[in-house]
Amino acid sequence: MSAQSPKVKSAEGNSVEEERKSRIAGFESHARSMGIIGEEAIAQKVAIWEGIWAAKQSGNEFEYGAGILLDTATNADQ
């Protein structure tokens, strides 16, 4: 097993962070195109979509989606 140099690890970390920022910018753009206004509402949508994306990556998409639906239904009156 070969150890990676700090530069390689840093480059990989930067790439992951750049990908995340790009994905979030896309989510924000999508929210605005849906007519969602207000930074708080956009941030909430982005958090939901980012969670769904992460769940898809880990294979837990159904569990996360069901949790979001349940949370939305139980907090609708608040």
C-alpha positions in Angstrom: 0.0 0.0 0.0 1.5 3.3 -1.0 1.0 6.5 0.9 -0.3 9.5 -0.9 1.6 12.8 -0.7 -0.1 15.7 1.0 -0.4 17.4 -2.3 -2.3 14.5 -3.8 -4.6 14.4 -0.8 -5.1 18.2 -1.0 -5.8 18.1 -4.7 -8.4 15.4 -4.2 -10.0 17.3 -1.3 -10.1 20.5 -3.5 -11.7 18.5 -6.3 -14.4 17.1 -4.0 -15.1 20.6 -2.5 -15.2 22.1 -6.0 -17.7 19.4 -7.1 -19.8 20.0 -4.0 -19.9 23.8 -4.6 -20.8 23.3 -8.2 -23.6 20.9 -7.2 -24.9 23.4 -4.6 -24.9 26.2 -7.1 -26.9 24.0 -9.5 -29.4 23.3 -6.7 -29.7 27.0 -5.9 -30.3 27.8 -9.6 -32.9 25.1 -9.9 -34.7 26.4 -6.8 -34.8 29.9 -8.3 -36.0 28.6 -11.6 -38.9 26.9 -9.7 -39.9 30.3 -8.4 -38.6 29.8 -4.9 -37.5 33.2 -3.5 -35.8 34.1 -0.2 -32.5 32.8 0.8 -33.8 30.8 3.7 -36.3 28.9 1.5 -33.6 28.3 -1.1 -31.2 27.1 1.6 -33.8 24.6 2.9 -34.4 23.2 -0.6 -30.6 22.9 -1.2 -30.2 21.1 2.1 -33.0 18.6 1.2 -31.6 18.0 -2.3 -28.0 17.7 -1.0 -29.3 15.1 1.5 -31.1 13.2 -1.2 -28.0 13.3 -3.4 -25.8 12.0 -0.5 -28.4 9.3 0.2 -28.4 8.2 -3.4 -24.6 8.0 -3.3 -24.7 5.7 -0.2 -27.6 3.6 -1.4 -30.1 4.9 1.3 -32.2 7.0 -1.1 -35.5 5.5 0.0 -34.9 5.9 3.7 -33.9 9.6 3.3 -36.8 10.4 1.0 -39.2 8.8 3.4 -37.8 10.8 6.3 -38.1 14.1 4.4 -41.7 13.3 3.5 -42.5 12.4 7.1 -40.8 15.5 8.4 -42.6 17.7 5.9 -46.0 16.2 6.7 -45.5 16.5 10.5 -44.2 20.1 10.3 -46.8 21.4 7.8 -48.7 23.3 10.4 -45.7 25.0 12.0 
